[in-house]
Structure formats: C-alpha cells, structure tokens
Amino acid sequence: MKGYIQVYTGNGKGKTAAAFGLALRAAGAGLSVYIAQFVKGTKYSGLKAVERLSDAITLRQYGFGFFLNREPDEEDIRAAREGLKEVREMMCSGRYDLVILDEANIAAYYGLFSVEDLLNFIHAKPEEVELVLTGRMADPRIIEAADLVTEMREVKHYCYKGIEAGIGIEK
C-alpha cells in the first residue's frame, strides 16, 4: 500500500488531535505507529491514552516544553535535531506503517531544525509509510511536498473568555 504525506497546519485547535485520531484508527487496523513530538516535553492526558496502546503506538518526545516566553536554547535545538535523526531511522526501519511528526512545522519555523532538514526527511520516506506533519506555520515548501494539507482555522475559541484548558480536552 502506498503511503502519503499529510500536513495539518493553521492557527486553529485540533492539529495534534487529528493526528492522534489517525494514530488510533491505524492502531485499530493493526498498523504500527510512531509518534514523535517536537517542542512538547510535558505529560498530558493524550500521552496516558497512548501508553495503553503501547503494543501498537510508540511515542517519544524530543523537546522540553513550549518556549513561548523565551527563545529556544541549545538544548532545545539539540533535542530536536537528534530526534529528527532518530525518527528518520525509525521511519526507514520497516517497523512502522504510520509516522507522525507532531509540531514539526513549528520546530522548523523556530529553527530547531531547518526546513531543508524536514524536506530531506520527507524525501527519505519509504514508499509504503504514511507520514503526517503537524504544527502551525507550515513552510510553503512543506505544503508543496505534501499530498494532503488540512488547515485548521480558528473561528472562535473560549480561551479568550478566560476559560482555562480542560483536562482531557486540551491537556
């Protein structure tokens, strides 16, 4: 079966949730899934669910958490670059049917690795592997390389009313 390249981007909520939904569907169909999370480094409810499916889904975090109030430091960059290299080996190992690079677009945008590094990763994809990249700010070259692109667009969000992220909903 041919694998395609999917990109979930945009400023709206739901990019990671869509990728995790696809991982759940793939696991249910007997496929093997590898999820690499860049930038993120904290534990949250979604990770607990994936742990229950560890026979079908492998998840690794290659970051130390969001850096909204600071510039990425050398440790952030090192973790992302080493992670991209490790995930490329996993993708090319023949062990995984679906590989998800969660927040890869934002990692490239902030220079944790280059867009060229991400394009080289995409071009190394074996024919049969399905590849998903998530994150805001997808570079036009990544969009061009993809077979399917979904842009999540925020229309309205309750966070602007001061409502905090809900456990099991956003965190």
N, C-alpha and C positions, 0 to 999 in steps of 0.2 A: 504494500500500500504506500502511495506517495505521501510524504509529509509536506506541509505547507508552512509558511511563515506568517504569523499573525501579530499585529500590533494593536494594543489597547492604550490609547492616549487621551489627552484632553484634560480640562480643568474640573470635570465633574467627578463625583464619587462613583466607585464601582469597578475600577480597573483591576485591582487585585482580587476583588470578589468574583469578577468574571473569570479570571484565570484560575482561581481556586475551584470555581464551579466546573470548569472544563477538566481540571485535575480529578475531581470527584467522579465525573462522568467517565473519564478514561479509566480510572481505577475500577469502576463498576463493570467496565467492558473487558477487564483482565489485562489492561495495558500497564506498563511500568512507567512511573512519572518521577522526574527530578525537578524540584523547585529550588531555585537559587534566589535568595532575597538580597539585594544590594541596598545600601544605606540603612535599612532596618536592622536593628540589633536587639530589640526588646521582645519579651514574651507577651503574647496576647492570645485571645480565645481561639483564633484560627489555627495557631500552632498546636494547641491541645487537641483539636479535632484531627489534624493531620497525623499526630502521634498515634492515634487509634488506628490509622490506616498505614502504619509503617511497613507493612508487608508489600504494599503497592506504591506508596509515595515516600520518597526521600526528600527532606527539606533541610537546607543549610542556609545559614545567614552569613553574609560576607560584609558586615558593617557593624557599627557600634551605636546606631541610633541616628535619628534625624539631627541635622545641624542647621536648623532654621535660624538660630541666633548667633551663628559663628561660621567662619569659613571652614571647609574641610581641611583637616590636617594630614600630615604624612601617614599616620596610622590608618585614617580613612582611605587614603589613596592606595596604600599597600594592601589592605584587606580586599578592596575591590579588584585590584589588578591580579592579585594571586587567586582570588575567587574566580574571575573570568577565565583564567588559565585552567584552573581545576575543573570548572564546569565544561569547558571545551573538551577536556579529556573524558569526562563522563558522557557527554553528548556523542562523542566518536567511539565510545567503548562497545556499542552494540547492546548495552544493557537497558537502555531507556527508549521508550516509544514517544514520549512527550517530555520536552524540556521547557521550563518556564523561567525566564529571567525577569523577576519581579523588580520593578524600579530601575531597570537598566537604562531607560531613556533619561531619567533624571540624573543617574550616575554619570552618564556621558555629558549631559548638559553642564554639570558642575565640575567636570574634568577629572573625575575619579579614574576614568579611563577615556580614551579618545573615541570619537565616532568612528574613526578608521579601525580601531581595535574591535569595535562592535560589528562593523561591516565585515571584517576578516572572520570574526566568529560566525556570522551568518553564512558566509561563503564556505565555511568548513562543514556546514550541516550535512550529515548524510542524507541521501535521498528519502529514506523511509521515516526520518524523525520529524515530528511536528514540533515547531518552535514558536513560543509565544514570548513577546517582549512587552512589558507594561511600563507605565510611567508618563507623567506629563512631559511636555516639551520634546516630543519625538522629532529628531532632526529630519528634514525633508529627504535626505539620502536613505534613512532607515525606512521611511514611508515608501519610497520608491522601490526599495528592495523587497518589501513585503508583498504577500499575495492577498492578504485581507487586513484592512485597517478599520478599526472602530474608534470613533472619537466620542468620549463621554463629555457632554456639555452640561455645565451647571445651569439650571433654570431657577432653582430656589433651594435653599438649604437652611435648616433650622438652627445651625450653629450661629447664624447672625442674629438670632434672638437670645443668645446667651446659653443655649442648651448644650450641655457637655456631651461628649462622645459616650454612647451607651455600651455597656459590657455586652458582648455577643452581637452587637450591631456594627459599631465602628472600631471596637477594641476588644 
